C-alpha cells in the first residue's frame, strides 16, 4: 500500500464521523417534517415519500456505522447517499402543486456544501457531484415550473450564479482542507515512523547490551538508571546539573559474588601460522565464523561468554543463574570447541587446535567503565583458570581437581601434570587432569 492509499484511508476515517452526523441530521429533519405535517391530508403523498427516504437514509446510516464495510466501499456509499438525497429533493419539487424555479434551492445549496465538506470523496468527485446537483435542479425546476414563469430565464440564470458561487466556495474549502489534512497526515506518519525507528533502535540497543552482560544484570542496571533519572527530575530547580559532587562522574558499581562456578579458557594453538596462510579479510571472516560457532555452543551448554581476546575465548557456567552441572557444562563446551576447530584444520591444512583450561571456584562479576562498559569476572580462581589453559595440552581439556570433584566420574581422565608446563600451577601446587575427546566414561584413569 503506497502513501496515497494510506492518505485516502486517513481521510475516509476522518470523514466517516462527519457523514454519520449528516445522516443523523437528515433523518431528524425528515422525522420532524413527518410529525408536524402528519395531520394534513393534502400532503400525505409527500409524507409517504419522506418516510421512504427516511428508511433509506437509516439503512445507509447503518452501513456507514460499520467501519470495515465503509472503509472498503466509501466511494460507492457516498455516491449512493448523494443519489438518494438529490433524488429526494427533485421528487419533492415534482410533487409540489405550485412550483417555481426557486423551489428547494436552499436544500440544494445545503447539499452542495455537504458534498464538499462531509463526503469522503476527492476534489474532482466532489466537483462532479456539485455540478450534477446544480444542473439537475435547474433542469427539473425549469421544466416543471408553473409559477412566476414570466422571468423564468432570469431566475434560472440567478440560480446558476448562486450554484456557481456555492460550488466555488465548496471547492476552495475542499482545497484548503486537503492541504491541512495532508500536513496532518504527514506529521502523524512521521511521528509513527519515528516511534517505530526508536523502538527498533531500542531493541537493537537491548540486544547489544545483552550480548555483553547477563539479562539479570542488564535489567538491574536499566532499573537503577531509570530510578536515578526520575529522582533527578524530581529535584528542585536549584539543583542544577552542573553542581555534582566529586564522585558524581562515576556510575553505580554493579558487582556480584558467585560461588560454585566453572571458568573455561580456550586458546587457538598455532594461530600465527594460520594467520600467515590467510589474508587479513579471510582470517577475520574465519575467526568470526569460528567464534559464532563457539557462541552457539556456549548457549547449548549453558555457558556465558565473557570476552574474546584475540585468539583467546573464555566463558563461565553457573552465573548469573546457579547451575548444578556447571563443571560438566564447561567440559562438554571444551570438547565441542576441540571438535569445531577440526573444520578449520581441514579447510586450511594448518595444524591448528584448541588448548582448553577449566577450573571451578568463586568469582566476582560486574560491569566496569564509565561510558564504554565492559562485563568481566575477577578472582584468584579466574587467574588459575587462565593458567590451566596456558599449561594445557592441545586437543585436550585441562582441568583442576576442584573441577574434577564436580564431574562425578562422568569423564575418563588422565594425569594432567600441569605444573610441568606452567610455573604458576607448580607454585600453588594444584593437581590437574586431562580429558580427551571421546573419553566419556564413569571410570577415572589416574595411573596412566
C-alpha positions as CSV (number, residue, x, y, z in Angstrom):
1,X,0.0,0.0,0.0
2,X,1.5,3.3,-1.1
3,X,1.4,6.6,0.7
4,X,-1.5,7.9,-1.4
5,X,-3.7,4.9,-0.5
6,X,-2.8,5.5,3.2
7,X,-3.8,9.1,2.9
8,X,-7.1,8.1,1.3
9,X,-7.8,5.8,4.3
10,X,-6.9,8.6,6.7
11,X,-9.4,10.9,5.0
12,X,-12.1,8.2,5.0
13,X,-11.7,7.7,8.7
14,X,-11.9,11.5,9.3
15,X,-15.0,12.0,7.1
16,X,-16.9,9.0,8.5
17,X,-17.9,10.8,11.6
18,X,-19.0,13.8,9.5
19,X,-21.1,11.6,7.3
20,X,-22.7,10.0,10.3
21,X,-23.6,13.4,11.7
22,X,-25.1,14.5,8.3
23,X,-27.3,11.4,8.1
24,X,-28.5,11.7,11.7
25,X,-29.4,15.4,11.0
26,X,-31.2,14.4,7.7
27,X,-33.2,11.6,9.4
28,X,-34.1,14.0,12.2
29,X,-35.3,16.7,9.8
30,X,-37.5,14.2,8.0
31,X,-38.9,12.9,11.3
32,X,-39.8,16.4,12.4
33,X,-41.4,17.1,9.0
34,X,-43.5,13.9,9.2
35,X,-44.5,14.7,12.8
36,X,-45.6,18.3,12.0
37,X,-47.5,17.6,8.8
38,X,-48.9,14.2,9.6
39,X,-52.5,15.6,10.1
40,X,-52.6,17.4,6.8
41,X,-54.5,15.2,4.2
42,X,-53.2,17.2,1.2
43,X,-49.6,16.2,1.8
44,X,-50.0,12.5,2.5
45,X,-48.1,11.6,-0.7
46,X,-45.2,13.9,0.2
47,X,-45.2,12.4,3.8
48,X,-45.1,8.8,2.4
49,X,-42.2,9.8,0.1
50,X,-40.5,11.4,3.1
51,X,-41.0,8.2,5.1
52,X,-39.5,6.0,2.3
53,X,-36.4,8.3,2.1
54,X,-36.1,8.2,5.9
55,X,-35.9,4.4,5.8
56,X,-33.3,4.5,3.0
57,X,-31.3,7.0,5.0
58,X,-31.4,4.8,8.1
59,X,-30.1,1.9,6.0
60,X,-27.3,4.0,4.7
61,X,-26.5,5.1,8.3
62,X,-26.2,1.5,9.4
63,X,-23.7,0.8,6.5
64,X,-21.6,3.9,7.5
65,X,-21.6,2.8,11.1
66,X,-19.8,-0.5,10.1
67,X,-16.3,0.8,9.7
68,X,-15.0,-2.2,7.8
69,X,-17.7,-2.0,5.2
70,X,-17.5,1.7,4.9
71,X,-13.7,1.7,4.5
72,X,-13.9,-0.8,1.6
73,X,-16.8,0.9,-0.2
74,X,-16.6,4.5,0.9
75,X,-16.9,5.9,-2.6
76,X,-19.8,3.7,-3.6
77,X,-21.7,4.5,-0.3
78,X,-21.0,8.2,-0.8
79,X,-22.4,8.2,-4.4
80,X,-25.5,6.3,-3.2
81,X,-26.1,8.8,-0.4
82,X,-25.7,11.6,-2.9
83,X,-28.2,9.9,-5.3
84,X,-30.7,9.3,-2.5
85,X,-30.6,12.9,-1.2
86,X,-30.6,14.5,-4.7
87,X,-33.5,12.3,-5.9
88,X,-35.4,13.2,-2.7
89,X,-35.0,16.9,-3.4
90,X,-36.1,16.5,-7.1
91,X,-39.1,14.3,-6.1
92,X,-40.3,16.9,-3.6
93,X,-40.1,19.5,-6.4
94,X,-42.1,17.3,-8.7
95,X,-44.8,16.6,-6.1
96,X,-45.4,20.2,-5.3
97,X,-48.6,21.6,-6.8
98,X,-47.3,25.2,-7.1
99,X,-43.8,25.1,-8.5
100,X,-41.3,27.8,-9.2
101,X,-37.6,27.8,-10.2
102,X,-36.7,28.6,-6.6
103,X,-38.3,25.5,-5.0
104,X,-36.0,23.6,-2.7
105,X,-33.0,25.7,-3.8
106,X,-32.0,26.0,-0.1
107,X,-31.8,22.3,0.1
108,X,-29.6,22.0,-3.0
109,X,-27.2,24.7,-1.7
110,X,-27.1,22.8,1.7
111,X,-26.4,19.5,-0.1
112,X,-23.7,21.0,-2.3
113,X,-22.0,22.3,0.9
114,X,-22.3,18.9,2.4
115,X,-20.7,17.3,-0.7
116,X,-17.6,19.4,-0.3
117,X,-17.3,19.2,3.5
118,X,-18.7,15.9,4.7
119,X,-18.4,13.3,1.9
120,X,-15.2,11.3,1.8
121,X,-14.5,12.0,-1.9
122,X,-11.7,13.8,-3.7
123,X,-12.0,17.3,-5.2
124,X,-12.8,16.0,-8.7
125,X,-15.6,13.8,-7.5
126,X,-17.0,16.5,-5.2
127,X,-17.0,19.0,-8.1
128,X,-18.8,16.5,-10.3
129,X,-21.5,15.9,-7.6
130,X,-21.9,19.6,-7.0
131,X,-22.3,20.4,-10.7
132,X,-24.7,17.4,-11.1
133,X,-26.9,18.7,-8.2
134,X,-26.9,22.2,-9.6
135,X,-27.8,21.2,-13.2
136,X,-30.4,18.7,-12.1
137,X,-32.2,21.3,-10.0
138,X,-32.1,23.8,-12.8
139,X,-33.4,21.3,-15.4
140,X,-36.2,19.9,-13.2
141,X,-37.2,23.3,-11.8
142,X,-37.1,24.9,-15.2
143,X,-39.2,22.2,-16.9
144,X,-41.8,21.8,-14.1
145,X,-42.2,25.5,-13.0
146,X,-45.8,26.7,-13.3
147,X,-45.4,29.8,-11.1
148,X,-43.5,33.0,-11.8
149,X,-42.8,31.8,-15.3
150,X,-42.6,35.3,-16.9
151,X,-39.0,35.8,-15.8
152,X,-38.0,32.2,-15.8
153,X,-34.8,32.6,-17.8
154,X,-33.5,35.3,-15.4
155,X,-34.5,33.2,-12.4
156,X,-32.5,30.2,-13.8
157,X,-29.5,32.5,-14.5
158,X,-29.7,33.7,-10.9
159,X,-29.9,30.1,-9.7
160,X,-26.9,29.3,-11.9
161,X,-24.9,32.1,-10.3
162,X,-25.9,31.0,-6.8
163,X,-24.9,27.4,-7.6
164,X,-21.6,28.5,-9.2
165,X,-20.7,30.6,-6.1
166,X,-21.6,27.7,-3.8
167,X,-19.5,25.2,-5.8
168,X,-16.6,27.7,-6.0
169,X,-16.7,28.2,-2.2
170,X,-17.0,24.5,-1.6
171,X,-14.1,23.7,-3.9
172,X,-11.9,26.3,-2.3
173,X,-12.8,24.9,1.2
174,X,-12.0,21.4,-0.2
175,X,-8.6,22.6,-1.4
176,X,-7.7,24.2,1.9
177,X,-9.0,21.2,3.8
178,X,-6.9,18.8,1.6
179,X,-3.8,20.8,2.4
180,X,-4.5,20.7,6.1
181,X,-5.3,17.0,6.0
182,X,-2.1,16.2,4.1
183,X,0.0,18.2,6.5
184,X,-1.6,16.4,9.5
185,X,-1.2,13.0,7.8
186,X,2.5,13.6,7.1
187,X,3.0,14.8,10.6
188,X,1.3,11.7,12.1
189,X,3.2,9.4,9.6
190,X,6.5,11.0,10.6
191,X,5.6,10.5,14.3
192,X,4.7,6.9,13.8
193,X,7.8,6.3,11.7
194,X,10.0,7.9,14.4
195,X,8.3,5.8,17.0
196,X,8.9,2.6,15.0
197,X,12.6,3.6,14.4
198,X,13.0,4.4,18.1
199,X,11.5,1.0,19.1
200,X,13.8,-0.7,16.6
201,X,16.8,1.1,17.9
202,X,15.8,0.3,21.5
203,X,15.6,-3.4,20.6
204,X,19.0,-3.2,18.9
205,X,20.4,-1.4,22.0
206,X,18.9,-4.1,24.3
207,X,20.4,-6.9,22.1
208,X,23.7,-5.2,22.2
209,X,23.5,-4.8,25.9
210,X,22.5,-8.5,26.4
211,X,25.4,-9.5,24.2
212,X,27.9,-8.2,26.7
213,X,26.2,-8.9,30.0
214,X,23.6,-11.3,31.5
215,X,20.0,-10.3,31.2
216,X,19.5,-10.1,35.0
217,X,22.3,-7.5,35.3
218,X,21.1,-5.6,32.3
219,X,17.6,-5.3,33.8
220,X,19.0,-4.2,37.2
221,X,21.2,-1.5,35.5
222,X,18.3,-0.2,33.5
223,X,16.0,0.0,36.5
224,X,18.7,1.7,38.5
225,X,19.3,4.3,35.8
226,X,15.6,4.9,35.5
227,X,15.3,5.5,39.2
228,X,18.2,7.9,39.1
229,X,16.7,9.7,36.2
230,X,13.3,10.1,38.0
231,X,15.0,11.2,41.2
232,X,16.9,13.8,39.2
233,X,13.7,15.2,37.6
234,X,12.0,15.4,41.0
235,X,14.8,17.6,42.5
236,X,14.2,21.3,43.0
237,X,15.3,23.7,40.2
238,X,18.1,25.0,42.4
239,X,19.9,21.6,42.0
240,X,21.5,22.4,38.6
241,X,23.0,19.5,36.6
242,X,26.5,21.2,36.8
243,X,26.6,21.0,40.6
244,X,27.6,17.5,41.3
245,X,29.9,16.0,43.9
246,X,33.5,14.9,43.4
247,X,32.3,11.4,42.6
248,X,29.3,12.4,40.5
249,X,31.0,11.5,37.3
250,X,31.2,7.8,38.3
251,X,28.2,5.5,37.8
252,X,26.9,2.9,40.3
253,X,29.0,-0.2,40.7
254,X,27.3,-3.4,39.8
255,X,29.4,-6.2,41.3
256,X,28.1,-9.6,42.5
257,X,29.8,-12.6,44.0
258,X,29.1,-16.1,42.7
259,X,30.2,-19.3,44.3
260,X,30.5,-22.7,42.6
261,X,31.0,-21.6,39.0
262,X,33.3,-23.2,36.4
263,X,35.5,-21.0,34.2
264,X,36.7,-22.1,30.8
265,X,39.7,-20.5,28.9
266,X,40.4,-21.5,25.4
267,X,43.2,-20.6,23.0
268,X,43.9,-21.4,19.4
269,X,47.2,-23.3,19.1
270,X,49.3,-22.4,16.0
271,X,47.3,-19.2,15.4
272,X,50.4,-17.4,14.0
273,X,50.9,-20.0,11.1
274,X,47.2,-19.8,10.4
275,X,47.3,-16.0,10.1
276,X,50.3,-16.3,7.7
277,X,48.3,-18.7,5.5
278,X,45.3,-16.4,5.2
279,X,44.7,-12.9,4.0
280,X,43.5,-10.4,6.6
281,X,39.9,-10.4,5.4
282,X,39.8,-14.2,5.2
283,X,41.3,-14.5,8.6
284,X,38.7,-12.2,10.2
285,X,35.9,-13.9,8.4
286,X,37.2,-17.3,9.6
287,X,37.5,-16.1,13.2
288,X,34.1,-14.6,13.1
289,X,32.5,-17.9,11.9
290,X,34.5,-19.9,14.4
291,X,33.6,-17.6,17.4
292,X,30.0,-17.5,16.2
293,X,30.1,-21.3,16.4
294,X,31.6,-21.1,19.9
295,X,28.8,-18.7,21.0
296,X,26.2,-21.1,19.7
297,X,28.0,-24.0,21.6
298,X,28.1,-21.9,24.8
299,X,24.4,-21.3,24.6
300,X,23.7,-25.0,24.0
301,X,25.9,-26.0,27.1
302,X,24.5,-23.3,29.4
303,X,27.7,-21.2,29.4
304,X,28.0,-17.4,29.2
305,X,30.7,-16.0,27.1
306,X,32.7,-13.3,28.9
307,X,35.1,-12.0,26.4
308,X,37.2,-12.6,23.3
309,X,40.8,-11.5,23.4
310,X,42.4,-12.1,20.0
311,X,42.6,-15.9,19.7
312,X,41.6,-16.4,23.3
313,X,38.0,-17.2,24.2
314,X,36.7,-17.6,27.8
315,X,33.3,-18.3,29.3
316,X,31.8,-19.3,32.5
317,X,28.9,-21.6,33.6
318,X,27.0,-21.1,36.8
319,X,26.3,-17.4,36.6
320,X,24.2,-15.4,36.8
321,X,21.9,-18.4,37.4
322,X,23.4,-21.1,39.5
323,X,23.7,-24.5,37.7
324,X,24.5,-27.8,39.5
325,X,26.1,-29.2,36.3
326,X,28.4,-26.2,35.7
327,X,31.6,-28.3,35.6
328,X,30.1,-30.8,33.2
329,X,28.8,-27.9,31.0
330,X,32.3,-26.4,30.7
331,X,34.0,-29.7,30.0
332,X,31.4,-30.5,27.3
333,X,31.9,-27.0,25.9
334,X,35.6,-27.5,25.7
335,X,35.2,-30.9,23.9
336,X,32.8,-29.3,21.5
337,X,35.3,-26.5,20.8
338,X,38.0,-29.0,20.0
339,X,35.6,-30.7,17.6
340,X,34.7,-27.4,16.0
341,X,38.3,-26.4,15.3
342,X,38.7,-29.5,13.1
343,X,36.8,-27.8,10.3
344,X,39.3,-25.0,10.3
345,X,42.2,-27.5,10.3
346,X,40.7,-29.4,7.4
347,X,39.9,-26.3,5.4
348,X,43.3,-24.6,5.8
349,X,45.7,-27.5,6.1
350,X,47.3,-25.8,9.1
351,X,47.7,-27.9,12.2
352,X,45.6,-25.7,14.4
353,X,44.0,-27.0,17.6
354,X,42.3,-25.8,20.8
355,X,44.0,-25.7,24.2
356,X,41.3,-25.7,26.9
357,X,41.6,-25.0,30.6
358,X,38.8,-25.3,33.1
359,X,38.8,-24.5,36.8
360,X,35.9,-24.4,39.4
361,X,35.7,-21.8,42.2
362,X,34.3,-18.4,43.1
363,X,34.3,-15.2,41.1
364,X,33.2,-11.6,41.3
365,X,31.3,-10.4,38.2
366,X,30.2,-7.0,37.2
367,X,30.5,-4.0,34.8
368,X,33.4,-1.6,34.7
369,X,33.8,1.6,32.7
370,X,32.1,4.9,32.6
371,X,31.0,5.2,29.0
372,X,32.4,2.1,27.4
373,X,31.0,-0.7,29.6
374,X,32.8,-4.0,29.9
375,X,31.4,-7.0,31.7
376,X,34.1,-9.2,33.3
377,X,34.9,-11.6,36.1
378,X,37.7,-11.4,38.7
379,X,39.2,-13.7,41.3
380,X,42.2,-15.9,42.0
381,X,40.2,-18.7,40.5
382,X,39.9,-16.8,37.2
383,X,43.7,-16.4,37.2
384,X,44.1,-20.1,37.8
385,X,41.7,-21.0,35.0
386,X,43.8,-18.8,32.7
387,X,46.9,-20.7,33.7
388,X,45.1,-24.0,33.3
389,X,44.7,-23.1,29.7
390,X,48.3,-21.9,29.2
391,X,49.5,-25.1,30.9
392,X,47.2,-27.3,29.0
393,X,47.7,-29.7,26.1
394,X,46.4,-29.0,22.5
395,X,43.3,-31.1,21.7
396,X,42.5,-31.9,25.3
397,X,40.6,-30.3,28.2
398,X,42.9,-29.4,31.1
399,X,41.1,-29.2,34.4
400,X,41.8,-28.8,38.1
401,X,41.0,-31.2,40.9
402,X,38.2,-28.8,42.1
403,X,36.6,-29.2,38.7
404,X,37.1,-33.0,38.7
405,X,35.2,-33.3,42.1
406,X,32.1,-31.7,40.4
407,X,32.2,-34.1,37.4
408,X,31.0,-37.1,39.5
409,X,33.1,-39.6,37.4
410,X,31.3,-38.5,34.2
411,X,34.5,-38.5,32.1
412,X,37.6,-40.6,31.9
413,X,40.6,-38.6,32.9
414,X,44.4,-38.9,33.0
415,X,47.0,-37.1,35.0
416,X,47.5,-33.6,33.7
417,X,50.9,-32.7,35.2
418,X,50.1,-29.0,34.6
419,X,52.9,-27.9,36.9
420,X,55.4,-29.2,34.4
421,X,54.2,-26.7,31.8
422,X,53.2,-23.7,33.9
423,X,55.1,-22.2,36.8
424,X,52.0,-20.7,38.5
425,X,50.3,-24.1,38.7
426,X,53.5,-25.5,40.1
427,X,53.9,-22.7,42.6
428,X,50.4,-23.2,44.1
429,X,50.6,-26.9,43.8
430,X,47.3,-27.6,42.0
431,X,46.7,-31.2,40.9
432,X,45.5,-31.2,37.3
433,X,43.9,-33.7,34.9
434,X,43.3,-34.1,31.2
435,X,40.2,-35.2,29.3
436,X,40.5,-36.3,25.6
437,X,37.6,-36.1,23.1
438,X,35.6,-39.3,23.2
439,X,36.7,-40.3,26.7
440,X,33.3,-40.0,28.3
441,X,33.1,-42.7,30.9
442,X,32.4,-43.4,34.5
443,X,35.9,-44.7,35.0
444,X,38.7,-42.4,36.3
445,X,42.1,-43.5,34.9
446,X,44.8,-41.9,37.1
447,X,47.5,-44.4,36.6
448,X,48.3,-43.6,33.0
